[in-house]
Amino acid sequence: MSKKKIIPIGPYHPLQEEPEFFKLIVEGEKVVELEIEIGYNHRGIEKLAENKHWDQVTFVVERICGICSTSHPFAYVLAVEDLLGMQPPQRASYIRMIIDELQRIHSHLLWLGLAGHFIGYNTIWMWAWKAREPILDLFELISGNRQHYAMMKIGGVRKDIDPQNYQAIRKTIKELYPTLKMFEKVVKDDPVIMKRTKGVGVLTKEYAISFGALGPTARASGVNIDVRKDDPYALYDKIDWSVVVLTDGDIYAKILLRILECLESSSIILKCLESLDRIPKGEIETEVFDIPAGEGIGRVEAPRGECFHYVRSDGTNRPVRHKIRAPSFMNVATNLVTVCGYTISDAAITLAAVDPCYCCTERGAVFSKSGKKILTGEELIKLSIEKTEKLKRLYQKQNKFNFQNKNI
């Protein structure tokens, strides 16, 4: 009988954009157990929000994630509008949807490229990232920025889309369509992709439901959930579109589903532009002067799944509580079943298949055994600085020792 061994992935690893620690317990080449250690990446966004003006929070939460940087401000402004019991102008809602769907395409193409890189198929990586560039150009055309678009605002949007740019948006989306169909054909036909992903990292429908999986992670396992359909926001219920659902639950299904979602998002964008054509250029926001006491929630379907924001007001110019739940909070835990039973070589792509965002997800606090908080934020920063200095001295000491040994 072979002895169990531990193989670490993280907290710093070439195939992880952010720090997280996955401890693989293996027998030979087979992963038999997985331990997930979190807590390497905490920035205190919720606490920061309590010290910002209601409008400033929109910019803070946009920095939670660089890839889906519209999802968090979108969910946040919806939460505040829920508290206020108001709806933005129609034109603003369509603009929000265009930005939201462009972001979905950009996020899925970025992930597709990385997935190709993870399995050593760098041609897919270069193709996908090349196809993503025109989408980033559209963001710059619409908002002035390729990342962090700063379009969301309580009551509407900050910028209108100039009708002169409609044609450029249509042209880019229509030119992207054959590329997306090519990706679909490649995934369906290529023997390398099939061999590395078909039947690998399977998340069954039952496990997807029990873990509360969200977004493509759940839909690839046959769970038909999508906030845009289940609890429509903006004007998603006013246009015709379909939720993409597959049933195999493996990495292959997750890849194919994201490509099909890009095609569906392209269709949604074109339909939103048609609707904007029918709405006279005019109001893009409803002015908000005061936020009364109360609470509200906002839910959006981010590229990774449901993004949830809760806000509570005491009538002042800052939120007294702001709670955020990103989709990776639910999806990362599914690795406990999807990684086990497969080989070590499958682990990295399986971990990446949920498109994890750790900086979106993690929380941190220090408690005593009695449950009372014993350290302030300033004290935590002081401890961090002291630990960094300690590690620096240790590193310098080790380097000096190695240098002396080499001289000997």
MIFI-121003 format. One record per atom (N, C-alpha, C): residue in three letters; y, x, z. Coordinates in steps of 0.001 Angstrom, whole numbers, plus 500000, padded with zeros to 6 digits. Last residue first. Example, Ala and Ser with C-alpha at 12.3 -4.5 7.8 and 13.67 -1.06 7.14 Angstrom:
BEGIN
SER497750512850507080 SER498940513670507140 SER500030512900507870 ALA494310513190507800 ALA495500512300507800 ALA496700513200507800 
***
This chain:
BEGIN
ILE529392533962500974 ILE528269534754501517 ILE527233534999500453 ASN530796532180499435 ASN531238533573499467 ASN530142534487500000 LYS529439529846500055 LYS529383530350498680 LYS529782531807498624 ASN530204529533502725 ASN528780529772502385 ASN528624530340500982 GLN532933528995502442 GLN532511530207503151 GLN531065530561502805 PHE532799526525501127 PHE533465527659500476 PHE533008528988501096 ASN531600524916503066 ASN530932525143501776 ASN531494526360501061 PHE533613524978505052 PHE532270525479505339 PHE531528525806504047 LYS535706523712503690 LYS535900525084504159 LYS534543525739504421 ASN534575521195503314 ASN534917522007502148 ASN535085523479502522 GLN534396520340505982 GLN533185520507505185 GLN533440521403503972 LYS537129520217506658 LYS536228521092507415 LYS534958521388506613 GLN538046518258504916 GLN538598519610504813 GLN537698520623505509 TYR536571516067505901 TYR536402516501504512 TYR536883517949504340 LEU537635515847508479 LEU536215516113508303 LEU535934516654506907 ARG540286515190507873 ARG540002516445508589 ARG538543516851508424 LYS539844512718506633 LYS540483513800505879 LYS540188515150506530 LEU538793511195508689 LEU537950511482507525 LEU538512512637506708 LYS541091511120510311 LYS539853511698510825 LYS538924512099509673 GLU542870509725508677 GLU543179511106509069 GLU541934511834509565 THR541544507248508586 THR541765508008507353 THR542046509473507660 LYS541694506473511256 LYS540382506715510665 LYS540519507542509385 GLU544465506153511520 GLU543778507149512342 GLU542422507497511747 ILE544864504020509728 ILE545522505313509482 ILE544814506423510247 SER543367502034511029 SER543019502445509675 SER543611503816509352 LEU544754501738513438 LEU543366502205513458 LEU542936502730512097 LYS547144500697512379 LYS547162501967513112 LYS545751502574513158 ILE546234498260511348 ILE546804499262510436 ILE546792500644511085 LEU545501497028513747 LEU544479497286512737 LEU544948498351511740 GLU547992496792514973 GLU546975497644515596 GLU545863497988514608 GLU549236494995513270 GLU549796496339513399 GLU548772497305513996 GLY547657492713513706 GLY547677493335512390 GLY548190494765512450 THR546032493081516942 THR547043492529516042 THR546935493228514684 LEU542974492370518578 LEU543798493323517837 LEU544798492589516954 ILE541518490383519770 ILE542009491448520630 ILE542905492449519911 LYS540799486965520017 LYS541252488046519153 LYS541900489128520009 LYS537966485834521789 LYS539417485960521702 LYS539790487151520823 GLY535267485805522179 GLY535776485009521077 GLY537277485108520893 SER534144487455523959 SER534529486138524474 SER535072485235523379 LYS533891489782522554 LYS532679489004522786 LYS533003487605523294 SER536743489815520286 SER535991490294521437 SER534766489414521619 PHE537223490324516768 PHE537116489454517932 PHE536406490176519065 VAL539079490747513873 VAL538382491450514932 VAL538397490580516177 ALA538601489719510463 ALA539264489571511757 ALA538447490323512791 GLY538694488872507022 GLY538402489837508080 GLY539204489547509328 ARG537244487900503858 ARG538108487636504992 ARG537816488710506037 GLU536838487914500276 GLU536587488398501618 GLU537683488065502615 THR537355486934497641 THR536422486268498538 THR536583486642499996 CYS538787488340495821 CYS539083486909495944 CYS538464486328497208 CYS537543490775495933 CYS538867490693496551 CYS539335489239496659 TYR535200490240494524 TYR535129490430495972 TYR536498490325496636 CYS533959488380492192 CYS535298488895492502 CYS535370489021494012 PRO531196488460489871 PRO531767488428491228 PRO533182488958491296 ASP529520487150487844 ASP530918487550487612 ASP531669487607488941 VAL526892486840488169 VAL527717485767488749 VAL529197486033488522 ALA525887489199487090 ALA525756487970486309 ALA526577486807486860 ALA525869491441488655 ALA527077491200487856 ALA527065489834487172 LEU523330491350489703 LEU524468491244490626 LEU525750490898489877 THR521981491786487280 THR521797490524488005 THR522940490299488978 ILE522715494366486618 ILE523157493298485726 ILE522989491936486399 ALA521509495725488849 ALA522948495814488588 ALA523436494674487706 ALA518691495091488723 ALA519527494678489853 ALA521013494653489512 ASP516993496035486832 ASP517590494721486576 ASP518635494347487618 SER516019498363487878 SER516878498472486693 SER517558497149486346 ILE514300497438489848 ILE515564498066490251 ILE516537498111489074 THR512886494228488836 THR512914495679488977 THR514294496184489391 TYR512390491261490904 TYR512628491961489642 TYR512749493458489895 GLY512205490221493387 GLY511100489955492475 GLY511244490635491134 CYS515643489529493973 CYS514298489796494494 CYS513220489372493484 VAL517915488560492725 VAL517593489981492593 VAL516134490257492980 THR518081485850493380 THR518004486241491964 THR517612487704491759 VAL518308485513496127 VAL517080485062495458 VAL516963485566494027 LEU520659486754496811 LEU519549486870497747 LEU518233486422497116 ASN522560485957495022 ASN521845487202494732 ASN520650487407495660 THR523921483852496082 THR522740483527495270 THR521944484774494900 ALA526211484895497261 ALA525025484700498109 ALA523770484376497306 VAL528127484746495248 VAL527560486057495588 VAL526264485903496400 ASN528996482028495161 ASN528095482566494129 ASN527422483877494515 MET530758481453497243 MET529492480731497155 MET528497481451496246 PHE532769483276496784 PHE532317483085498166 PHE530970482377498193 SER533508482954494174 SER532557484030494475 SER532032483934495905 PRO535507480931494227 PRO534121480610493850 PRO533103481688494192 ALA537558480985497230 ALA537307481367495840 ALA535836481119495505 ARG539539479170499264 ARG538129479491499028 ARG537929479746497548 ILE542153479383501615 ILE541719479617500235 ILE540213479832500206 LYS544721477836503466 LYS543313478218503408 LYS542879478302501950 HIS547470478046505351 HIS547083478114503947 HIS545664478656503891 ARG549830476654507562 ARG548442477079507315 ARG548160477025505831 VAL552455476287507344 VAL551986476677508674 VAL550513477097508611 PRO554549477391504692 PRO553315476719505117 PRO552898477216506501 ARG558116477047505116 ARG556927477887504929 ARG555679477107505326 ASN560297475570505853 ASN560275476076504468 ASN559103477027504209 THR558934472789507782 THR559822473936507587 THR559663474446506148 GLY557047470836508084 GLY558386470401507707 GLY559368471542507521 ASP554647471901508441 ASP555242471291509638 ASP556681470873509371 SER551871471687506190 SER553300471898506422 SER553720471247507739 ARG549051473236504782 ARG549577472316505792 ARG551019472694506097 VAL546757473449502059 VAL548021473816502700 VAL548404472763503728 TYR544001474843500402 TYR544457473839501370 TYR545763474330501985 HIS542281475356497364 HIS543390475730498244 HIS543761474548499139 PHE539571476569495474 PHE540054475536496405 PHE541176476094497278 CYS537941476727492467 CYS538891477449493314 CYS539607476396494168 GLU534758476526491042 GLU535822475823491753 GLU536628476750492649 GLY534252479259488681 GLY533872478041489383 GLY535046477467490158 ARG535141481352487154 ARG533929481576487948 ARG533443480317488664 PRO537464480358485946 PRO536366480843485098 PRO535055481054485853 ALA538175477408487999 ALA538441478777487577 ALA537298479247486672 GLU539065474386488185 GLU537852475032487695 GLU538240476395487130 VAL540817473613491235 VAL540797473873489796 VAL539467474526489440 ARG542334471705493721 ARG541066472209493188 ARG541222472436491695 GLY544204471433496671 GLY544230471640495228 GLY542915472247494784 ILE545416469304499283 ILE544408470201498720 ILE544589470300497207 GLY547715469019502086 GLY547248468697500742 GLY546199469699500287 GLU549704467571504734 GLU548705468511504233 GLU548238468067502856 GLY552870467567506539 GLY551696466942505919 GLY550710468000505465 ALA556408467425506466 ALA555183467682507222 ALA554026466942506564 PRO557933468081503195 PRO557813467407504492 PRO556540467838505227 ILE559835470285501559 ILE558417470003501760 ILE558273469353503133 ASP562590469769499329 ASP562055469910500682 ASP560574469592500689 PHE562971469795496547 PHE563966470420497424 PHE563423470681498827 VAL561854469963493295 VAL561422469753494681 VAL562385470510495586 GLU562003468552490056 GLU562628469385491092 GLU562155468965492484 THR559489468787487800 THR560155467828488669 THR560714468624489838 GLU559501470330484540 GLU559306470350485991 GLU560023469176486652 ILE560074470091481959 ILE558846470831482248 ILE558631470970483767 GLU561647467889479710 GLU561354468226481097 GLU560028468960481243 GLY561404468838476363 GLY562287468362477425 GLY561836468835478781 LYS560415467894473184 LYS560722469025474054 LYS561722468573475098 PRO558321465010473018 PRO559597465675472725 PRO559849466820473698 ILE554978465156472188 ILE555905464988473311 ILE557205465709472982 ARG553412465828470091 ARG553826464418470178 ARG554814464164471307 ASP552872468471470518 ASP553596468106469292 ASP554146466691469370 LEU551244468301472740 LEU552613468803472901 LEU553466468467471697 SER548892467430471481 SER549586466534472409 SER551026466972472632 GLU548251469721470028 GLU548485468453469309 GLU549258467483470194 LEU547825471446472175 LEU548947471704471259 LEU549282470462470450 CYS545499470318473215 CYS546718470324474030 CYS547949470564473159 LYS543756470892471129 LYS544063469485471424 LYS545308469366472296 LEU543640473685471323 LEU544152473071470086 LEU544535471611470318 ILE542453473913473880 ILE543797474459473615 ILE544417473808472383 ILE539913472774473467 ILE540850472152474415 ILE542274472618474146 SER538768474623471688 SER538997473239471256 SER540013472541472154 SER538596476825473364 SER539393476905472130 SER539745475515471634 SER536775475881475249 SER538164476134475664 SER539090476224474452 GLU534472475880473675 GLU534995474606474192 GLU536450474759474630 LEU534175478635473253 LEU534343477734472100 LEU534942476404472543 CYS533787479423475892 CYS534946479943475147 CYS535232479062473932 GLU531360478199476422 GLU532561477708477114 GLU533827478214476438 LEU529678479782474908 LEU529865478373474514 LEU531087477773475194 ILE529850482113476454 ILE530308482134475059 ILE530579480703474576 ARG528713481218478833 ARG530120481650478829 ARG530678481717477406 LEU526080480672478011 LEU526946479591478500 LEU528415479995478457 LEU525055483206477401 LEU525235482219476342 LEU526199481123476768 ILE525004484342480016 ILE525752484960478909 ILE526075483912477843 LYS523348482604481408 LYS524723482809481886 LYS525596483439480801 ALA520964482866480003 ALA521649481555480018 ALA523094481712480453 TYR520376485555480648 TYR520576485147479257 TYR521362483834479187 ILE519842485410483336 ILE521050486111482890 ILE521387485723481455 ASP518639481992483959 ASP518529483453483925 ASP519832484082483426 GLY518663479211483837 GLY519112479862485066 GLY519012481375485090 ASP517924477265481946 ASP516982478338482288 ASP517374479115483551 THR519796475260481166 THR518815474976482218 THR517974476159482688 LEU523329474580480654 LEU522032475105480222 LEU521065475033481408 VAL526242472867479752 VAL525192473009480766 VAL523922473536480097 VAL529633472380479342 VAL528477473110478812 VAL527473473323479949 VAL531358469357479076 VAL530899470398479997 VAL529656471055479388 SER533671468575476433 SER532351468466477058 SER532087469642477998 TRP536517466452475632 TRP535850467750475712 TRP534554467580476498 ASP539424464798474835 ASP537971464754474668 ASP537399466174474685 ILE541976464130477307 ILE541507464680476042 ILE539978464696476025 LYS542509463151479780 LYS543193462497478661 LYS542768463061477303 ASP541499464615481826 ASP540842463326481549 ASP541473462591480368 TYR543190466741482027 TYR541868466974481450 TYR541129465678481143 LEU545794467046482891 LEU545487465918481998 LEU544141466134481302 ALA545631467975486253 ALA546456468063485036 ALA546146466842484168 TYR542196467144487130 TYR543568467508487463 TYR544307467720486152 PRO539326465225487921 PRO540276465728486918 PRO541666466003487473 ASP536684465834489194 ASP537914465460489900 ASP539084465916489045 ASP534767466265487200 ASP534400465558488428 ASP535614465077489214 LYS536016467713485108 LYS535412466401484849 LYS535239465591486128 ARG537043469937486360 ARG537853469315485304 ARG537331467922484935 VAL535007470817487980 VAL536123470095488599 VAL536954469369487554 ASP531725470396487254 ASP532940471010486709 ASP534106470187487236 ILE528222470412487070 ILE529432470270487893 ILE530580471005487217 ASN525162470095486606 ASN526301469617485817 ASN527497469346486730 VAL522907472556486713 VAL523728471749487626 VAL525022471361486910 GLY521402474327485188 GLY521206472893484987 GLY521990471995485918 SER522099476927485468 SER520860476496486128 SER520653474988486062 ALA524545477195484384 ALA523458477865483668 ALA522102477504484252 ARG526071475953486343 ARG525822475226485084 ARG524716475873484258 ALA526227477927488360 ALA525511476667488598 ALA525135475977487288 THR527607479966487038 THR526406480289487803 THR525565479040488048 PRO529892478703486008 PRO528813479082485099 PRO527511479425485817 GLY530566476855489086 GLY530934477356487768 GLY529746477679486879 LEU528595477624492058 LEU529704477001491343 LEU529839477577489940 ALA526119476857494604 ALA526658477676493507 ALA527678476895492692 GLY524948476075496982 GLY526275475572496650 GLY526938476371495555 PHE522393476727497571 PHE523394477747497854 PHE524821477244497604 SER521149474397496656 SER521082474723498088 SER522080475801498486 ILE521674474491493891 ILE522213473392494704 ILE522238473777496176 ALA520276476796493203 ALA521701476686492869 ALA522367475605493715 TYR517671476107493956 TYR518384477140494710 TYR519888477082494428 GLU517204474124492007 GLU517089473805493432 GLU517843474823494284 LYS517432475516489613 LYS518382474433489905 LYS518386474111491390 THR517003479076490104 THR516520477730489799 THR517578476692490166 LEU517932481903488648 LEU518384481041489741 LEU517966479623489388 VAL516510484920487577 VAL516495483449487474 VAL516976482799488771 GLY516528487600486632 GLY517550487106487562 GLY517647485592487590 VAL515140487002483396 VAL515530487961484437 VAL516615487350485324 GLY514627485524481134 GLY513682485431482240 GLY513965486390483384 LYS516430487763479211 LYS515632486537479166 LYS514595486555480295 THR517569490351479376 THR518173489235480108 THR517326487965480170 ARG516335492349477902 ARG516965492716479163 ARG517400491520480000 LYS515392491023475619 LYS514449491736476483 LYS515045492010477854 MET517770490021474476 MET516708489103474896 MET515785489779475912 ILE519079492412473851 ILE519668491486474821 ILE518608490532475360 VAL517210493375471953 VAL517552494164473140 VAL518118493261474229 PRO517094491470469877 PRO515909491689470718 PRO516206492477471993 ASP519482489032469064 ASP519274490456469330 ASP518101490690470281 ASP519902486243468772 ASP519007486953467851 ASP518637488369468283 LYS521663485193470626 LYS520446484436470322 LYS519430485246469524 VAL523702487073470633 VAL522963486828471875 VAL521641486121471587 VAL524580486795467969 VAL524059488071468456 VAL523196487863469697 LYS525519484161467941 LYS524382484534467085 LYS523737485837467570 GLU527678484378469725 GLU526591483431469993 GLU525337483813469214 PHE529267486216468357 PHE528706486576469655 PHE527526485666470004 MET529902484590466147 MET529145485812465930 MET528500486272467240 LYS531434482677467390 LYS530165482248466779 LYS529271483463466501 LEU533592484317468075 LEU532793483702469140 LEU531444483237468601 THR534508484870465504 THR534054485970466363 THR533177485435467489 PRO535319482349464570 PRO534154483013463952 PRO533623484186464768 TYR537558481923466523 TYR536364481065466434 TYR535173481759465759 LEU539795483461466237 LEU538824483863467255 LEU537492483131467084 GLU541283482102464405 GLU540716483386463985 GLU539668483885464984 LYS542068479950465986 LYS541196479701464823 LYS540552480995464312 ILE543700481276467846 ILE542506480549468303 ILE541536480317467141 THR545742482307466180 THR544917483208466995 THR543613482537467412 LYS546816479916465100 LYS546259480951464225 LYS545314481876464998 ARG547790478586467366 ARG546718477982466550 ARG546022479045465697 ILE549783480425468124 ILE548670480124469038 ILE547495479547468253 ALA551454480304465921 ALA550855481595466287 ALA549654481384467208 GLN552246477634466021 GLN551457478092464889 GLN550761479417465185 TYR553794477534468354 TYR552558476744468246 TYR551642477301467156 ASN556199478789468402 ASN555025479614468703 ASN553705478852468594 GLN558096476891468024 GLN557954477893466962 GLN556713478774467161 PRO558124475526470442 PRO557376474947469311 PRO557194475917468144 ASP557699477531473296 ASP558565477260472154 ASP557729476692471007 ILE556753476272476254 ILE556221476970475084 ILE557079476569473894 ASP558792476857479173 ASP558253475994478129 ASP557611476871477056 LYS558261478093482460 LYS558699478300481082 LYS558058477269480169 ARG557322477229484901 ARG558585477969484873 ARG559149478136483462 VAL556115473860485484 VAL555947475242485029 VAL557315475908484912 GLY555822471738488341 GLY555727471935486890 GLY555420473369486512 GLY555792471444491076 GLY556508470432490300 GLY556420470620488804 ILE555739474761491769 ILE555591473454492413 ILE556437472446491652 LYS554558476544488940 LYS555660476267489858 LYS555410474904490489 MET553149479068486843 MET553008477918487736 MET554191477794488700 MET553592481455485478 MET553947480196484818 MET553960478999485785 ALA552933484163485880 ALA554065483562486599 ALA554533482265485958 TYR550925485794484913 TYR551798485134483937 TYR552985484413484566 HIS549192488303485179 HIS550089487676486157 HIS551238486958485427 GLN549339490071482040 GLN548645489721483277 GLN549669489138484243 ARG551137490151480025 ARG549723490157479654 ARG548842489834480862 ASN554143488208479878 ASN553253489116480602 ASN551822489023480075 GLY555571486297478607 GLY556209487609478719 GLY555324488642479386 SER554444483856478074 SER555017484069479404 SER555799485371479543 ILE553776483768475302 ILE554133482550476040 ILE554927482857477307 LEU553265486416474523 LEU554133485575473705 LEU554662484381474504 GLU551433487189476463 GLU552724487867476402 GLU553729487048475599 PHE549345485497475803 PHE549951485401477126 PHE551334486042477129 LEU548786486529473255 LEU549309485160473393 LEU549958484958474755 ASP547749489012473945 ASP549000488963473172 ASP549636487568473250 LEU545400488185475100 LEU546423488791475960 LEU547779488828475252 ILE544187487370472748 ILE544447486381473806 ILE545508486912474762 PRO543877489745471306 PRO544813488731470809 PRO545131487644471839 GLU541891491054473090 GLU543268491540472947 GLU544240490488472397 ARG539315490089472873 ARG540146489624473988 ARG541614489996473814 ALA538121491461470840 ALA538391490028470636 ALA539313489467471706 LYS537827493915472144 LYS538718493830470974 LYS539091492365470720 TRP535950493235474014 TRP537294493589474476 TRP538296493618473328 ALA533744492697472362 ALA534288491649473233 ALA535713491975473672 TRP533300495194471071 TRP533594493979470306 TRP534304492934471173 MET532741496884473265 MET533912497145472421 MET534299495924471595 TRP530397495613474312 TRP531569495878475142 TRP532813496045474273 ILE528645495730472169 ILE529099494419472657 ILE530365494585473483 THR528307498505472189 THR528889497851470995 THR529430496479471378 ASN526979499190474490 ASN528429499374474465 ASN529094498807473220 TYR524676498437476243 TYR524943497942474894 TYR526451497990474686 GLY523818498901478825 GLY523849500025477895 GLY524109499637476459 ILE524122496856480506 ILE522760497028479963 ILE522716498142478911 PHE526819497069481118 PHE525842497204482206 PHE524421497413481678 HIS528067496491478666 HIS528138497856479209 HIS527060498083480267 GLY527602493746478529 GLY527041494627477515 GLY526995496070478001 ALA529143493008480736 ALA527701492748480752 ALA526994493624479722 LEU531709493669479819 LEU531135494414480939 LEU529624494220481014 GLY531958491730477784 GLY532020493152477475 GLY531389493992478570 LEU531813489403479324 LEU530813489653478279 LEU530784491132477913 TRP534141489617480902 TRP532815489699481532 TRP531731490017480507 LEU536065489299478875 LEU536062490514479681 LEU534690490703480321 LEU535399486737478040 LEU535232487853477103 LEU535224489193477842 HIS536040485278480366 HIS534658485297479872 HIS534417486453478902 SER538843485762480535 SER537940486154481613 SER536496486265481135 HIS539822484655478096 HIS540068486068478432 HIS539090486560479494 ILE539013481979478444 ILE538509482775477316 ILE538633484261477636 ARG540492481325480731 ARG539028481208480750 ARG538412482052479633 GLN543141481665479848 GLN542623482526480912 GLN541097482495480944 LEU543266479550478092 LEU543396480919477566 LEU542845481923478575 GLU543091477516480007 GLU541973477720479071 GLU542059479081478372 ASP545542477809481418 ASP544266477799482134 ASP543091478115481202 ILE547445477503479409 ILE547350478779480130 ILE545988478895480807 ILE546859474808478767 ILE546772475853477740 ILE546608477228478402 MET547395473522481207 MET546036473515480666 MET545839474590479608 ARG550167473890481445 ARG549252474431482463 ARG547834474538481913 ILE550967472368479262 ILE551214473812479255 ILE550303474500480273 TYR550226469835480167 TYR549588470387478969 TYR549781471908478879 SER551965469613482385 SER550507469574482573 SER549775470152481368 ALA554494469649481214 ALA554108470735482109 ALA552592470794482290 ARG554449467202479856 ARG554567468456479096 ARG554120469646479941 GLN554377465341481944 GLN553235465514481035 GLN553268466850480316 PRO555698466589485103 PRO555848465954483785 PRO554641466255482893 PRO553546466353488070 PRO554518467036487212 PRO554688466287485892 GLN553439463992490715 GLN552826464505489499 GLN553892465228488678 MET553072463747494330 MET553830463730493083 MET553007464279491934 GLY552607464042497101 GLY552260462790496413 GLY552988462652495092 LEU552928466342498564 LEU554146465597498215 LEU553848464235497586 LEU550282467181498697 LEU551019466915499941 LEU552240466040499673 ASP549912467583495977 ASP549114466569496666 ASP549770466187497987 GLU551621469715495597 GLU551944468442494938 GLU551126467292495526 VAL550182471629497024 VAL551516471236497508 VAL551932469913496876 ALA547888471730495399 ALA547771471385496822 ALA549111470919497377 LEU548935472575492973 LEU548299471258493040 LEU548168470796494490 VAL549723475137493691 VAL550774474156493388 VAL550199472733493382 TYR547077476248494152 TYR548091476182495214 TYR549154475121494914 ALA545822476145491683 ALA545254475378492798 ALA546283475211493920 PHE547606477899490340 PHE547388476533489849 PHE546855475659490988 PRO547342480324491722 PRO548624479600491781 PRO548502478158491295 HIS544493480683491049 HIS544968480531492422 HIS546346479876492506 SER544381480802488184 SER543586479838488945 SER544148479600490340 THR545765482896487062 THR546389481567487028 THR545667480584487938 SER544241485178487208 SER545453485139488021 SER546219483830487926 CYS541584486222486800 CYS541913484777486734 CYS543162484517487569 ILE542092489027487029 ILE541456488461485839 ILE541775486975485710 GLY543247489672489445 GLY543945490070488233 GLY543391489404486988 CYS543666487713492308 CYS542738488177491273 CYS543520488513490010 ILE545862487536493994 ILE544515487532494574 ILE543520488102493578 ARG548332487261492886 ARG547812488632493011 ARG546431488687493648 GLU548987484665493143 GLU548676485116491786 GLU548065486519491808 VAL549778484464495741 VAL548389484093495438 VAL547994484468494011 VAL552488485331495442 VAL551541486067496286 VAL550103485752495870 PHE553683483389493860 PHE553561484749493323 PHE552564485578494129 THR553545481179495573 THR552983481089494220 THR552753482468493626 VAL555052481884497764 VAL553587481905497897 VAL552922481867496523 GLN557671481353497070 GLN557208482740497040 GLN555682482837497087 ASP557905478636497581 ASP557904479092496185 ASP557388480521496069 TRP557796478560500392 TRP556824477807499593 TRP556756478307498151 HIS558289481869501755 HIS558819480572501342 HIS557794479893500429 LYS555897483466503935 LYS556660483373502695 LYS557173481960502491 ASN554133483625505963 ASN555428484275506175 ASN556307484263504928 GLU551797482558505150 GLU552479481870506252 GLU553854482461506545 ALA550854484376503306 ALA551437483123502815 ALA552222482396503904 LEU549691486348504881 LEU550941486648504178 LEU551644485368503753 LYS547371484986505613 LYS548376485304506638 LYS549718485628506002 GLU546068484900503133 GLU546368483656503851 GLU547454483877504902 ILE545753487659502522 ILE546625486807501701 ILE547016485525502443 GLY544476489985503591 GLY545254489075504434 GLY546190488155503684 ARG542766491686502306 ARG544201491939502148 ARG545081490939502882 HIS539778493467502330 HIS540501492324502895 HIS541989492616502885 ASN536891494751501728 ASN538080494499500910 ASN538810493269501441 TYR534515494944502997 TYR535144496206502590 TYR536516495994501952 GLY532938492774503661 GLY534016493153504560 GLY534719494439504203 ILE529300492580503578 ILE530643492332503067 ILE531682492882504042 GLU526149493286502573 GLU527118493614503610 GLU528520493478503027 ILE523099491865501966 ILE524480491935501471 ILE525400492210502648 GLU519848492843501172 GLU520810492617502251 GLU522213492822501684 LEU516838491777499733 LEU518227492201499525 LEU519045491891500759 GLU513479492604498748 GLU514431492003499680 GLU515822492545499388 VAL512056493725496754 VAL511385492686497546 VAL512331491986498508 VAL512107495042493591 VAL512978494667494710 VAL512308493520495462 LYS509927497525492345 LYS510188496097492543 LYS511066495861493766 GLU509054500068492080 GLU510189499685491243 GLU510632498243491482 GLY508042500458495352 GLY507944501030494019 GLY509197500703493227 GLU509710498088496864 GLU508355498622496889 GLU508070499141495487 VAL512942498021498418 VAL512053498052497254 VAL510658498537497636 ILE515879496551499207 ILE514636496999499827 ILE513555496876498767 LEU519181497293498579 LEU517932496867497961 LEU516754497435498747 LYS522138496285499739 LYS521036497149500160 LYS519732496593499579 PHE525337496339498611 PHE524059495646498429 PHE522933496629498745 PHE528642496152499437 PHE527423496908499701 PHE526194496009499579 GLU531648496626497600 GLU530718495693498265 GLU529389496430498388 PRO534738497253496056 PRO533728497672497034 PRO532944496508497641 GLU534887496597492468 GLU535439496502493823 GLU534350496869494827 GLU533477496913490177 GLU534922497158490097 GLU535551497209491482 GLN530468498570489833 GLN531199497571490622 GLN532685497909490585 LEU529162500603488601 LEU529060499288487973 LEU529724498184488791 PRO529560502868490237 PRO530177502815488901 PRO530151501428488252 HIS530400502054493614 HIS529360502225492604 HIS529998502092491223 TYR530675501829496991 TYR531377502298495794 TYR530339502690494760 PRO528884500933498904 PRO530044500093498600 PRO530890500566497417 GLY526509500463496121 GLY527791500306496796 GLY527807501081498106 ILE523313499986496567 ILE524270499796495468 ILE525605499496496138 PRO520638501921497937 PRO521957501291498077 PRO522664501114496734 ILE517349501313498594 ILE518218501869497556 ILE519569501167497664 ILE514735501968500796 ILE516058501346500631 ILE516820502084499532 LYS511225501142500657 LYS512336502088500680 LYS513636501328500445 LYS507979500554501901 LYS509272500018501497 LYS510333501099501626 LYS505029502103500570 LYS505989501913501654 LYS507307501388501100 SER502133500594499096 SER503355501402498997 SER504314501079500130 MET498789500853500000 MET500000500000500000 MET501249500880500000 
***
